[in-house]
């Protein structure tokens, strides 16, 4: 079945973890007294970039800024759909300075950037399916930002409520397997409110379910190109399930970033032309 899955070349924007550290706590994963092995983080991040390039994807980088230890989590900076960029307005004041640096990169690359008026944390909570945006709320991005996204992109936005603080962003509880040929997702149902679970079950009857153990291993903070799934090696059960559905898991260990509540997708902003 894997031969029927089609890889689509992607363009990613990332930020080197030169200043990565856990200096404050804005989610249950973060403990400021936890030491970070900067060399290990650099090596893990480089392995992710190498894996992307080895599978035919383009990777651009934004220069990291001192004093912004979470800037490595590029996905939170914006969401890009059909060449339109919706920027970010972070919930935590410690992260708000990141937006300026990413906006500057996009503008220098020739993009217009729309700055949201409401709290909006980019691809952390806005997930493009190829037909519409799935939009998370409950901990970070607000429902008003969902409305802004719909008005700006002109695509339907489906609001989903997150209920478990360990899965504070939508991209920690759900990812899209293919946004072009056969839109489908993998997700952890219990991360969502009952009504949101019903919505997902109706929209994606063939979705790949994940266990809590998969989700806590950051298995759902994955990136798929339609054929290959770049996934945390700790999410063994989910990787096996994806293989059964014809996808090819590519394990990449970003365990040092788990200390800040992030993983593969958190480090990866997709630029959709």
C-alpha positions, 0 to 999 in steps of 0.5 A, a space after each residue: 500500500 505504501 507505493 500508493 502514497 505520494 510524497 509531495 515536496 515541501 518547503 519548511 522554515 526553521 530556526 536554529 536552537 542556538 538560544 534554546 533553554 527552559 527559562 519559564 513555564 507556560 505549559 505542563 512540560 516546562 520546568 525552569 530548573 530542568 537543564 538543557 543539553 544545548 549540544 544535544 539539542 543542536 545535534 537533534 535539530 540538525 538531524 531533523 533538517 538532514 532528514 527533510 533534505 534527504 527526502 527531497 524537501 526545501 529548508 529555509 532558516 530564520 536567524 535566532 534572536 537572543 532572549 527568545 529561547 522558544 524561537 526554535 518552535 517555528 510552527 507557532 510563528 505563522 500559518 501559510 496557506 496559498 501564499 498568504 501569511 497569517 502571523 502570530 500574537 502569542 498568549 505568553 508575553 515571554 514569546 511575543 518578541 518572536 513574531 517580529 523576527 518571523 514577520 521580518 523574514 516573510 516580508 523580506 521573502 516577498 510575502 505580505 503578513 497579516 497580523 492577528 488582533 486576537 491571540 493566535 499561535 500559528 500552525 500550533 493551533 491552525 492545521 491546514 487539511 487541503 480543504 479547510 483549517 482545523 483550529 484548536 482553542 482552549 489553552 492558547 489560540 482564541 475562537 476570535 482568531 479562528 474567525 480572523 483566519 476564516 476572513 483572511 484565508 477565505 477557507 472554512 475554519 472548524 473550531 475544536 476544543 482542547 481539554 487536556 493541558 498536556 496537549 495545549 496546542 492542536 499540533 500536539 494532539 493531531 496531524 494531517 497525513 495528506 493534505 492533497 490526495 486523500 485528506 486524513 489525520 492521526 489524532 488522540 481523541 481524548 485530547 478533545 471535548 466530546 463535541 469536538 471528538 464527534 466532529 473529527 469522527 464525522 470528518 475523518 472516519 478513517 483517521 488513525 487513532 493514537 493512544 495517550 502514550 503515543 501522544 505523550 511521546 510527541 507522536 502526534 507532533 509529526 510532519 507528513 509529506 503524504 508518504 513519509 512521516 517524520 515522527 518521534 521514535 518513542 511513539 512506537 505503537 503509532 509508527 506501527 499503525 501508520 505503517 499498516 496504513 501505508 505510510 513510511 515512518 522516519 524516526 527523528 529524536 527531538 527528545 531534548 525539545 520535549 522538555 519545553 513541550 515541543 517536537 518535530 512539528 513545533 520546530 517546522 513551519 510549512 510554507 505553502 505556495 
